[in-house]
């Protein structure tokens, strides 16, 4: 296991998360699948495990200092994420690997197109 590369991946994901508000789905999952050879299920599970500690705490604190955190929204989304994550994980565990990977790719493509041409 190359500890340095895993630390580097975390650092890159952290910088991009702080810069753009992205991380797991855009950086970590593709890197874990294509660079480190994890299955789609393993990459998604590992990324969810990475999010258990408050990894975004310092970045969120900095955004809060700048007046850019809506706590009234964040706690509700957090609550929905908490229970929704369980529902999604139940679906994913029973899903074929290739189908899961393709659905993830379609989702990323949709988001990319929306970000590029949307308002």
Buried (B, 14 or more C-beta within 10 A) or exposed (E): EEEEEEEEBBEBBBEBBBEEEBBBBBBBBBBBBEEBEBEBBBBBBBBBEBBEEEBBEEBBEEBEEEEEBEEEEEEEEEEEEEEEEEEEEEEBEEBEEEEBBEEBEEEBEEBEEEEEEEE
